[in-house]
Amino acid sequence: MESNVYLIRWYGPFKTRKDVKDFEAKHRFKCSLYLLHGKLSARERREKYYCGMSTREIYKRLSDKGHHIEEIEENLNSIYVGCISNVRRSSTDKILLTENIITAVLAEDVGDNQILNKINKKYPATNVYVINEWWRNDGSRVWERQRCNAPSHIVPDVISYRYDETDGCYSIHRCQKLKKYV
C-alpha cells in the first residue's frame, strides 16, 4: 500500500493573522500547512503566493520575525490553513512532503517568480498523492466557487505524483477541480 497519501482540508480565506488565531482557538484539530496570497505593493499587478508549514500554531508561525507574510501584509488577499486529516500524527517529514509537492505544483502553475518560497520548489524523490478539500473559514461546508486568483482555485484538488527511482523521471497527474455529480 502506498504510504504518502494525504487528504488536506484547507480552511479559509482569512484576512488577518488574528482571524487565523481565532479559528485555531475555536477548533480542536491542528493545522500544519498554510497558503498566503497577496501583492508586494498596491502597484504590483501580479499576485504572489507562499506555501508554508508549521509544527506550532499557524498564527504563531506567521508572527515570527522575518516571515514572508511581512512582504505582502499590506496587500494580503487571503490566508488558508490546512490540516492533514487522514493522518493521526502528522510528523514533520509528512508535513514537509505535502508542503513541497504543493509548492512545486504552485510554482509550475503561476510561475517560479510569483512564489515567495526561495527553496522547496523542486519535486520530491518519492511518490506523493494529495487530495485537497477547500472548506469555508467557519468549517461549515466545502467551497463550490472561488475567485480565479485564489490559491483554492489554482492548487489542484487532486495531485498524483509518481517518481521512478530507476531513471529519476517523474510524472504528474492532476485534477484541477472535482465536479459534483449527485
NUFINU-191205 format. One record per residue (C-alpha): residue number from 1; chain; x, y, z. Coordinates in Angstrom, 3 decimals. Layout:
<nodes>
<node><n>NUM</n><chain>A</chain><xx>X</xx><yy>Y</yy><zz>Z</zz></node>
...
</nodes>
This chain:
<nodes>
<node><n>1</n><chain>A</chain><xx>0.000</xx><yy>0.000</yy><zz>0.000</zz></node>
<node><n>2</n><chain>A</chain><xx>1.212</xx><yy>3.487</yy><zz>-0.831</zz></node>
<node><n>3</n><chain>A</chain><xx>2.288</xx><yy>5.415</yy><zz>2.258</zz></node>
<node><n>4</n><chain>A</chain><xx>2.338</xx><yy>9.026</yy><zz>1.035</zz></node>
<node><n>5</n><chain>A</chain><xx>-1.392</xx><yy>9.600</yy><zz>0.553</zz></node>
<node><n>6</n><chain>A</chain><xx>-2.774</xx><yy>12.739</yy><zz>2.168</zz></node>
<node><n>7</n><chain>A</chain><xx>-6.148</xx><yy>14.418</yy><zz>2.473</zz></node>
<node><n>8</n><chain>A</chain><xx>-5.670</xx><yy>18.092</yy><zz>3.233</zz></node>
<node><n>9</n><chain>A</chain><xx>-8.617</xx><yy>20.105</yy><zz>4.449</zz></node>
<node><n>10</n><chain>A</chain><xx>-7.975</xx><yy>23.765</yy><zz>3.748</zz></node>
<node><n>11</n><chain>A</chain><xx>-9.955</xx><yy>26.395</yy><zz>5.652</zz></node>
<node><n>12</n><chain>A</chain><xx>-10.282</xx><yy>29.982</yy><zz>4.555</zz></node>
<node><n>13</n><chain>A</chain><xx>-9.974</xx><yy>32.544</yy><zz>3.300</zz></node>
<node><n>14</n><chain>A</chain><xx>-8.864</xx><yy>34.507</yy><zz>6.339</zz></node>
<node><n>15</n><chain>A</chain><xx>-7.897</xx><yy>38.168</yy><zz>6.061</zz></node>
<node><n>16</n><chain>A</chain><xx>-5.637</xx><yy>38.600</yy><zz>9.105</zz></node>
<node><n>17</n><chain>A</chain><xx>-3.421</xx><yy>36.670</yy><zz>11.494</zz></node>
<node><n>18</n><chain>A</chain><xx>-5.961</xx><yy>37.381</yy><zz>14.231</zz></node>
<node><n>19</n><chain>A</chain><xx>-8.651</xx><yy>35.614</yy><zz>12.172</zz></node>
<node><n>20</n><chain>A</chain><xx>-6.345</xx><yy>32.584</yy><zz>11.975</zz></node>
<node><n>21</n><chain>A</chain><xx>-5.674</xx><yy>32.756</yy><zz>15.722</zz></node>
<node><n>22</n><chain>A</chain><xx>-9.416</xx><yy>32.849</yy><zz>16.483</zz></node>
<node><n>23</n><chain>A</chain><xx>-10.041</xx><yy>29.911</yy><zz>14.125</zz></node>
<node><n>24</n><chain>A</chain><xx>-7.304</xx><yy>27.786</yy><zz>15.702</zz></node>
<node><n>25</n><chain>A</chain><xx>-8.561</xx><yy>28.573</yy><zz>19.218</zz></node>
<node><n>26</n><chain>A</chain><xx>-12.094</xx><yy>27.546</yy><zz>18.263</zz></node>
<node><n>27</n><chain>A</chain><xx>-11.222</xx><yy>24.195</yy><zz>16.617</zz></node>
<node><n>28</n><chain>A</chain><xx>-9.540</xx><yy>21.240</yy><zz>18.263</zz></node>
<node><n>29</n><chain>A</chain><xx>-7.732</xx><yy>19.841</yy><zz>15.231</zz></node>
<node><n>30</n><chain>A</chain><xx>-4.230</xx><yy>21.065</yy><zz>14.451</zz></node>
<node><n>31</n><chain>A</chain><xx>-3.447</xx><yy>22.824</yy><zz>11.204</zz></node>
<node><n>32</n><chain>A</chain><xx>0.114</xx><yy>22.436</yy><zz>9.986</zz></node>
<node><n>33</n><chain>A</chain><xx>0.069</xx><yy>23.982</yy><zz>6.494</zz></node>
<node><n>34</n><chain>A</chain><xx>-0.805</xx><yy>27.437</yy><zz>5.257</zz></node>
<node><n>35</n><chain>A</chain><xx>-1.135</xx><yy>29.297</yy><zz>1.968</zz></node>
<node><n>36</n><chain>A</chain><xx>-0.706</xx><yy>33.052</yy><zz>1.605</zz></node>
<node><n>37</n><chain>A</chain><xx>-1.668</xx><yy>35.164</yy><zz>-1.342</zz></node>
<node><n>38</n><chain>A</chain><xx>-1.248</xx><yy>38.869</yy><zz>-1.927</zz></node>
<node><n>39</n><chain>A</chain><xx>0.800</xx><yy>41.567</yy><zz>-3.637</zz></node>
<node><n>40</n><chain>A</chain><xx>4.148</xx><yy>43.103</yy><zz>-2.722</zz></node>
<node><n>41</n><chain>A</chain><xx>2.748</xx><yy>46.601</yy><zz>-3.281</zz></node>
<node><n>42</n><chain>A</chain><xx>-0.504</xx><yy>48.228</yy><zz>-4.328</zz></node>
<node><n>43</n><chain>A</chain><xx>1.028</xx><yy>48.984</yy><zz>-7.725</zz></node>
<node><n>44</n><chain>A</chain><xx>2.019</xx><yy>45.377</yy><zz>-8.343</zz></node>
<node><n>45</n><chain>A</chain><xx>-0.236</xx><yy>43.698</yy><zz>-10.875</zz></node>
<node><n>46</n><chain>A</chain><xx>0.646</xx><yy>40.063</yy><zz>-10.255</zz></node>
<node><n>47</n><chain>A</chain><xx>-0.227</xx><yy>38.071</yy><zz>-7.186</zz></node>
<node><n>48</n><chain>A</chain><xx>2.451</xx><yy>36.418</yy><zz>-5.043</zz></node>
<node><n>49</n><chain>A</chain><xx>1.922</xx><yy>33.069</yy><zz>-3.292</zz></node>
<node><n>50</n><chain>A</chain><xx>3.559</xx><yy>31.275</yy><zz>-0.401</zz></node>
<node><n>51</n><chain>A</chain><xx>3.024</xx><yy>27.769</yy><zz>0.945</zz></node>
<node><n>52</n><chain>A</chain><xx>4.431</xx><yy>27.053</yy><zz>4.376</zz></node>
<node><n>53</n><chain>A</chain><xx>4.350</xx><yy>24.557</yy><zz>7.191</zz></node>
<node><n>54</n><chain>A</chain><xx>4.496</xx><yy>24.725</yy><zz>10.940</zz></node>
<node><n>55</n><chain>A</chain><xx>4.648</xx><yy>22.307</yy><zz>13.827</zz></node>
<node><n>56</n><chain>A</chain><xx>3.279</xx><yy>25.080</yy><zz>16.079</zz></node>
<node><n>57</n><chain>A</chain><xx>0.057</xx><yy>27.022</yy><zz>15.745</zz></node>
<node><n>58</n><chain>A</chain><xx>-0.073</xx><yy>28.733</yy><zz>12.362</zz></node>
<node><n>59</n><chain>A</chain><xx>-0.720</xx><yy>32.197</yy><zz>13.793</zz></node>
<node><n>60</n><chain>A</chain><xx>2.462</xx><yy>31.888</yy><zz>15.891</zz></node>
<node><n>61</n><chain>A</chain><xx>4.465</xx><yy>30.892</yy><zz>12.815</zz></node>
<node><n>62</n><chain>A</chain><xx>3.028</xx><yy>33.844</yy><zz>10.880</zz></node>
<node><n>63</n><chain>A</chain><xx>4.111</xx><yy>36.153</yy><zz>13.714</zz></node>
<node><n>64</n><chain>A</chain><xx>7.773</xx><yy>35.124</yy><zz>13.504</zz></node>
<node><n>65</n><chain>A</chain><xx>10.148</xx><yy>37.966</yy><zz>12.708</zz></node>
<node><n>66</n><chain>A</chain><xx>11.166</xx><yy>37.982</yy><zz>9.051</zz></node>
<node><n>67</n><chain>A</chain><xx>8.286</xx><yy>35.774</yy><zz>7.856</zz></node>
<node><n>68</n><chain>A</chain><xx>7.230</xx><yy>36.242</yy><zz>4.222</zz></node>
<node><n>69</n><chain>A</chain><xx>3.807</xx><yy>37.489</yy><zz>5.304</zz></node>
<node><n>70</n><chain>A</chain><xx>5.513</xx><yy>40.788</yy><zz>6.153</zz></node>
<node><n>71</n><chain>A</chain><xx>6.308</xx><yy>41.279</yy><zz>2.444</zz></node>
<node><n>72</n><chain>A</chain><xx>2.639</xx><yy>41.168</yy><zz>1.422</zz></node>
<node><n>73</n><chain>A</chain><xx>0.826</xx><yy>42.044</yy><zz>4.652</zz></node>
<node><n>74</n><chain>A</chain><xx>-0.404</xx><yy>45.458</yy><zz>3.492</zz></node>
<node><n>75</n><chain>A</chain><xx>-1.792</xx><yy>43.916</yy><zz>0.295</zz></node>
<node><n>76</n><chain>A</chain><xx>-2.705</xx><yy>40.492</yy><zz>1.684</zz></node>
<node><n>77</n><chain>A</chain><xx>-5.669</xx><yy>38.912</yy><zz>-0.093</zz></node>
<node><n>78</n><chain>A</chain><xx>-6.058</xx><yy>35.702</yy><zz>1.854</zz></node>
<node><n>79</n><chain>A</chain><xx>-4.668</xx><yy>33.121</yy><zz>4.233</zz></node>
<node><n>80</n><chain>A</chain><xx>-5.707</xx><yy>29.473</yy><zz>4.095</zz></node>
<node><n>81</n><chain>A</chain><xx>-4.777</xx><yy>26.988</yy><zz>6.808</zz></node>
<node><n>82</n><chain>A</chain><xx>-4.547</xx><yy>23.273</yy><zz>6.093</zz></node>
<node><n>83</n><chain>A</chain><xx>-4.955</xx><yy>20.175</yy><zz>8.199</zz></node>
<node><n>84</n><chain>A</chain><xx>-3.764</xx><yy>16.744</yy><zz>7.083</zz></node>
<node><n>85</n><chain>A</chain><xx>-6.923</xx><yy>14.980</yy><zz>8.137</zz></node>
<node><n>86</n><chain>A</chain><xx>-6.217</xx><yy>11.346</yy><zz>7.266</zz></node>
<node><n>87</n><chain>A</chain><xx>-3.046</xx><yy>11.010</yy><zz>9.357</zz></node>
<node><n>88</n><chain>A</chain><xx>-3.276</xx><yy>10.671</yy><zz>13.133</zz></node>
<node><n>89</n><chain>A</chain><xx>0.074</xx><yy>12.232</yy><zz>13.879</zz></node>
<node><n>90</n><chain>A</chain><xx>1.497</xx><yy>14.467</yy><zz>11.206</zz></node>
<node><n>91</n><chain>A</chain><xx>5.254</xx><yy>14.157</yy><zz>11.514</zz></node>
<node><n>92</n><chain>A</chain><xx>7.471</xx><yy>16.976</yy><zz>10.305</zz></node>
<node><n>93</n><chain>A</chain><xx>8.560</xx><yy>14.801</yy><zz>7.358</zz></node>
<node><n>94</n><chain>A</chain><xx>4.962</xx><yy>14.279</yy><zz>6.207</zz></node>
<node><n>95</n><chain>A</chain><xx>4.104</xx><yy>17.953</yy><zz>6.585</zz></node>
<node><n>96</n><chain>A</chain><xx>7.259</xx><yy>18.965</yy><zz>4.711</zz></node>
<node><n>97</n><chain>A</chain><xx>6.487</xx><yy>16.494</yy><zz>1.910</zz></node>
<node><n>98</n><chain>A</chain><xx>2.988</xx><yy>17.887</yy><zz>1.408</zz></node>
<node><n>99</n><chain>A</chain><xx>4.301</xx><yy>21.460</yy><zz>1.518</zz></node>
<node><n>100</n><chain>A</chain><xx>6.961</xx><yy>20.504</yy><zz>-1.019</zz></node>
<node><n>101</n><chain>A</chain><xx>4.584</xx><yy>18.979</yy><zz>-3.572</zz></node>
<node><n>102</n><chain>A</chain><xx>2.091</xx><yy>21.854</yy><zz>-3.273</zz></node>
<node><n>103</n><chain>A</chain><xx>4.846</xx><yy>24.486</yy><zz>-3.621</zz></node>
<node><n>104</n><chain>A</chain><xx>6.297</xx><yy>22.708</yy><zz>-6.678</zz></node>
<node><n>105</n><chain>A</chain><xx>2.907</xx><yy>22.451</yy><zz>-8.401</zz></node>
<node><n>106</n><chain>A</chain><xx>2.032</xx><yy>26.036</yy><zz>-7.497</zz></node>
<node><n>107</n><chain>A</chain><xx>5.383</xx><yy>27.301</yy><zz>-8.866</zz></node>
<node><n>108</n><chain>A</chain><xx>4.730</xx><yy>25.468</yy><zz>-12.107</zz></node>
<node><n>109</n><chain>A</chain><xx>1.205</xx><yy>26.878</yy><zz>-12.414</zz></node>
<node><n>110</n><chain>A</chain><xx>1.775</xx><yy>30.557</yy><zz>-11.587</zz></node>
<node><n>111</n><chain>A</chain><xx>5.472</xx><yy>30.841</yy><zz>-12.421</zz></node>
<node><n>112</n><chain>A</chain><xx>8.548</xx><yy>30.482</yy><zz>-10.287</zz></node>
<node><n>113</n><chain>A</chain><xx>8.927</xx><yy>34.240</yy><zz>-9.821</zz></node>
<node><n>114</n><chain>A</chain><xx>5.412</xx><yy>34.527</yy><zz>-8.349</zz></node>
<node><n>115</n><chain>A</chain><xx>6.271</xx><yy>32.192</yy><zz>-5.453</zz></node>
<node><n>116</n><chain>A</chain><xx>7.750</xx><yy>33.774</yy><zz>-2.335</zz></node>
<node><n>117</n><chain>A</chain><xx>9.300</xx><yy>30.446</yy><zz>-1.286</zz></node>
<node><n>118</n><chain>A</chain><xx>13.001</xx><yy>30.674</yy><zz>-2.104</zz></node>
<node><n>119</n><chain>A</chain><xx>13.576</xx><yy>26.943</yy><zz>-1.663</zz></node>
<node><n>120</n><chain>A</chain><xx>11.426</xx><yy>23.819</yy><zz>-1.665</zz></node>
<node><n>121</n><chain>A</chain><xx>10.187</xx><yy>24.260</yy><zz>-5.258</zz></node>
<node><n>122</n><chain>A</chain><xx>11.648</xx><yy>21.030</yy><zz>-6.617</zz></node>
<node><n>123</n><chain>A</chain><xx>9.633</xx><yy>17.856</yy><zz>-6.809</zz></node>
<node><n>124</n><chain>A</chain><xx>10.464</xx><yy>15.177</yy><zz>-4.209</zz></node>
<node><n>125</n><chain>A</chain><xx>12.179</xx><yy>11.861</yy><zz>-4.916</zz></node>
<node><n>126</n><chain>A</chain><xx>9.222</xx><yy>9.778</yy><zz>-3.729</zz></node>
<node><n>127</n><chain>A</chain><xx>5.626</xx><yy>9.139</yy><zz>-4.747</zz></node>
<node><n>128</n><chain>A</chain><xx>3.064</xx><yy>11.541</yy><zz>-3.273</zz></node>
<node><n>129</n><chain>A</chain><xx>-0.714</xx><yy>11.619</yy><zz>-3.615</zz></node>
<node><n>130</n><chain>A</chain><xx>-2.668</xx><yy>14.621</yy><zz>-2.326</zz></node>
<node><n>131</n><chain>A</chain><xx>-6.373</xx><yy>15.378</yy><zz>-2.245</zz></node>
<node><n>132</n><chain>A</chain><xx>-7.220</xx><yy>18.977</yy><zz>-1.369</zz></node>
<node><n>133</n><chain>A</chain><xx>-10.603</xx><yy>19.973</yy><zz>0.041</zz></node>
<node><n>134</n><chain>A</chain><xx>-11.442</xx><yy>23.668</yy><zz>0.334</zz></node>
<node><n>135</n><chain>A</chain><xx>-13.691</xx><yy>24.487</yy><zz>3.289</zz></node>
<node><n>136</n><chain>A</chain><xx>-15.241</xx><yy>27.783</yy><zz>4.294</zz></node>
<node><n>137</n><chain>A</chain><xx>-13.430</xx><yy>29.515</yy><zz>7.145</zz></node>
<node><n>138</n><chain>A</chain><xx>-16.234</xx><yy>28.621</yy><zz>9.554</zz></node>
<node><n>139</n><chain>A</chain><xx>-15.810</xx><yy>24.923</yy><zz>8.660</zz></node>
<node><n>140</n><chain>A</chain><xx>-19.491</xx><yy>24.594</yy><zz>7.726</zz></node>
<node><n>141</n><chain>A</chain><xx>-19.180</xx><yy>23.349</yy><zz>4.150</zz></node>
<node><n>142</n><chain>A</chain><xx>-16.937</xx><yy>22.984</yy><zz>1.129</zz></node>
<node><n>143</n><chain>A</chain><xx>-16.432</xx><yy>25.953</yy><zz>-1.192</zz></node>
<node><n>144</n><chain>A</chain><xx>-18.014</xx><yy>25.432</yy><zz>-4.579</zz></node>
<node><n>145</n><chain>A</chain><xx>-16.644</xx><yy>28.582</yy><zz>-6.204</zz></node>
<node><n>146</n><chain>A</chain><xx>-13.621</xx><yy>30.738</yy><zz>-5.541</zz></node>
<node><n>147</n><chain>A</chain><xx>-12.032</xx><yy>33.753</yy><zz>-7.201</zz></node>
<node><n>148</n><chain>A</chain><xx>-9.738</xx><yy>32.709</yy><zz>-10.055</zz></node>
<node><n>149</n><chain>A</chain><xx>-6.597</xx><yy>34.137</yy><zz>-8.387</zz></node>
<node><n>150</n><chain>A</chain><xx>-7.262</xx><yy>32.444</yy><zz>-5.021</zz></node>
<node><n>151</n><chain>A</chain><xx>-4.969</xx><yy>29.556</yy><zz>-4.044</zz></node>
<node><n>152</n><chain>A</chain><xx>-8.058</xx><yy>27.357</yy><zz>-3.742</zz></node>
<node><n>153</n><chain>A</chain><xx>-8.713</xx><yy>27.895</yy><zz>-7.427</zz></node>
<node><n>154</n><chain>A</chain><xx>-5.089</xx><yy>27.396</yy><zz>-8.538</zz></node>
<node><n>155</n><chain>A</chain><xx>-3.909</xx><yy>24.429</yy><zz>-6.433</zz></node>
<node><n>156</n><chain>A</chain><xx>-5.377</xx><yy>21.237</yy><zz>-7.953</zz></node>
<node><n>157</n><chain>A</chain><xx>-7.957</xx><yy>19.263</yy><zz>-5.979</zz></node>
<node><n>158</n><chain>A</chain><xx>-6.039</xx><yy>16.055</yy><zz>-6.748</zz></node>
<node><n>159</n><chain>A</chain><xx>-2.298</xx><yy>15.659</yy><zz>-7.298</zz></node>
<node><n>160</n><chain>A</chain><xx>-0.794</xx><yy>12.295</yy><zz>-8.185</zz></node>
<node><n>161</n><chain>A</chain><xx>2.981</xx><yy>12.496</yy><zz>-8.357</zz></node>
<node><n>162</n><chain>A</chain><xx>4.900</xx><yy>9.363</yy><zz>-9.297</zz></node>
<node><n>163</n><chain>A</chain><xx>8.674</xx><yy>9.149</yy><zz>-9.134</zz></node>
<node><n>164</n><chain>A</chain><xx>10.609</xx><yy>6.380</yy><zz>-10.905</zz></node>
<node><n>165</n><chain>A</chain><xx>13.769</xx><yy>5.651</yy><zz>-8.926</zz></node>
<node><n>166</n><chain>A</chain><xx>15.405</xx><yy>3.662</yy><zz>-11.749</zz></node>
<node><n>167</n><chain>A</chain><xx>15.687</xx><yy>6.559</yy><zz>-14.181</zz></node>
<node><n>168</n><chain>A</chain><xx>14.904</xx><yy>9.542</yy><zz>-11.933</zz></node>
<node><n>169</n><chain>A</chain><xx>11.912</xx><yy>10.577</yy><zz>-14.052</zz></node>
<node><n>170</n><chain>A</chain><xx>8.556</xx><yy>11.618</yy><zz>-12.680</zz></node>
<node><n>171</n><chain>A</chain><xx>5.005</xx><yy>12.002</yy><zz>-13.895</zz></node>
<node><n>172</n><chain>A</chain><xx>2.274</xx><yy>14.214</yy><zz>-12.574</zz></node>
<node><n>173</n><chain>A</chain><xx>-1.433</xx><yy>13.596</yy><zz>-12.912</zz></node>
<node><n>174</n><chain>A</chain><xx>-3.877</xx><yy>16.125</yy><zz>-11.608</zz></node>
<node><n>175</n><chain>A</chain><xx>-7.486</xx><yy>17.084</yy><zz>-11.470</zz></node>
<node><n>176</n><chain>A</chain><xx>-7.943</xx><yy>20.813</yy><zz>-11.210</zz></node>
<node><n>177</n><chain>A</chain><xx>-11.475</xx><yy>20.839</yy><zz>-9.841</zz></node>
<node><n>178</n><chain>A</chain><xx>-13.571</xx><yy>17.851</yy><zz>-8.866</zz></node>
<node><n>179</n><chain>A</chain><xx>-17.112</xx><yy>18.059</yy><zz>-10.191</zz></node>
<node><n>180</n><chain>A</chain><xx>-20.149</xx><yy>17.277</yy><zz>-8.135</zz></node>
<node><n>181</n><chain>A</chain><xx>-22.340</xx><yy>14.569</yy><zz>-9.704</zz></node>
<node><n>182</n><chain>A</chain><xx>-25.008</xx><yy>13.974</yy><zz>-7.073</zz></node>
</nodes>
